[in-house]
Structures are given as C-alpha cells and as structure tokens.
C-alpha cells in the first residue's frame, strides 16, 4: 500500500484529503505542521509527500527543500491557493515535485499520485481509473 505523508495546516482540508486518499486505497499520515513532518520522516518511511505551501513555522517550500535534501527520490506534491508557474517549480530544483492549485481537483490529485505520474513530473497525467472518459 502506498504511504502518503500529508502536511496541511487547515483542519478541514486535512480531514477531507485524508478521507479521499484513504478511500482511494492510500495509507495516510496527516500532520498540521512542517516541523512535525520532518520528525515523522526521520522515524518512518513514506512513498509520497503532499504539502501545502503556505503554513506557519516551517512552510511547505522550506519543507520540500529539506525533504528533498534528505530524500531526493521522494515525490513531493505542492499545493497552494496561490498560483505557481512551471518556471517557479523548475527553480526549486526538485525533480520529483508537482504543483496543484487549490481548490484541489481531487481527480487530478489522484492521477498525479499514480506511480507512473510520480516517476516523471513531465509525463502527461493519466486520468484516474474511475474517471468518465471525455465525449
């Protein structure tokens, strides 16, 4: 089972994303702060990290950089209500990073979490298996 570390300071968002991911078959550890996520990563493994960018204390950008230094192979999904262009993402120099704007499109999030999408951030995103095909 794929283990997701979810870092989101908004209680409602964290609760909702945890339920969506668990129903999709992921094992989720959900934390409200970046510092807690760093501690969790030191103690346990995860297969992917999803983090909000705008958080108090250790923000998502700092968290992503620190996690990438320690675990360069770990896929990281950054989320924010503030737009981020591809050039900004490239400047992060985190090859495994993806960005999703809020409000999150949950089907897109699940598609990004598929193993092939996580392996290559530039790969076209496949729709989730239960998605309705376009007409």
Secondary structure, DSSP 8 states (H G I E B T S, - for coil): --EEEEE-S-HHHHHHHHHHHHHTT-EEEEES-HHHHHHHHHHS--SEEEEES--SSS-HHHHHHHHHHH-TTSEEEEEESS---HHHHHHTT-TTEEEEESS--HHHHHHHTSHHHHH-TTS-----TT-----
